[in-house]
Amino acid sequence: MRNRFDEQLHTLNHELLEMGALIERAIRSATDALVKQDVEAALQAIAADKEVDQAERDIESLCLKLLLQQQPVARDLRLISSALKMITDMERIGDQASDIAELVIYLSKEPYIKDLTHLPQMAENAIRMVSGALDAYVRKDVVLAQQVMGMDDAIDALFVTVKDELIDLIRHDAAAGSQAIDLMMIAKYYERIGDHAQNIAEWVEYALTGRHKGVFLT
């Protein structure tokens, strides 16, 4: 019975990593689309969101099966319940990558009003957070999960930098206001992706230790 349960937990880990790869691809596609003003890459990010939604449903179904059929003990119960929480944040990351892509399509025919260096930096930090959090879950590495939580500060700092630059642009050129607002929205989506990645790491910590910081996103 335990061997069967362990096999299903292994399947859960694999599917979580696959879902993580999907959202990483969605973030990269949306960011490539942004930097290159590439509508095709933006459409790939939007399409990836549908795959992420399906992955969430599949993992949710597996978790519920484990809970109902296997009657897991305390630590296993935390692993499964944490996975259910993690996929909610992962699904929202897919949504936000899709939202970035939709804005990129809207902006695809306009020259940018500023250099975009900080936005890809936000994306790369977010991808590292997602990857690190899922690695921590699979490897049962609470130290790595805690390190991932601390990485969100870099994304928040980049968001403040982008916001200040865009406000300054609007102050000196009112005509730049419309695109500045769209770029601000894109930066905010990246900042939210970082928040969700931090949430994932916090659920990993809970799975391994039973402690949770009590930070939830709507």
Buried (B, 14 or more C-beta within 10 A) or exposed (E): EEEEBEEBBEEBBEBBBBBBBBBBBBBBBBBBBBBEBBBEBBBBBBEBBEBBBEBBEBBBEBBEEBBEEBEBEEEBBBBBBBBBBBBBBBBBBBBBBBBBBBBBBEBBEEEEBBEBEBBBBBBBBBBBBBBBBBBBBBEEBBEBBBBBBEBBEBBBEBBEBBBEBBEEBBEEEEEBBEBBEBBBEBBBBBBBBBBBBBBBBBBBBBBBEEEBEEEEEE
